[in-house]
Amino acid sequence: MGRGRAKAKQTKVARELKYHSPNTDLTALQRELAGAGKSEHNFDDDYKEYVDDDDEDHAGEDPDTWVRPTR
């Protein structure tokens, strides 16, 4: 498919999306947004095993050991 056909297809799809939007179930959207309050899930616990808490291990060291070379 050449560039002209590809552009024409993209234009056709964009026009369909712009002018022929599907029917939106507003009551379902309202229920979803109303139920989007505070979640009981604690996301911090999901990654607890990957957290590196070695700040106390290196408390006396300089955190940036890389020195910019001088010219």
Protein Blocks (a to p, Z undefined) as FASTA:
>chain_A
ZZklmmmmmmmmmmmmmmmccdddfklmmmmmmmmmccfbdfklmmmmmpccfklmmmmp
cfblbccddZZ
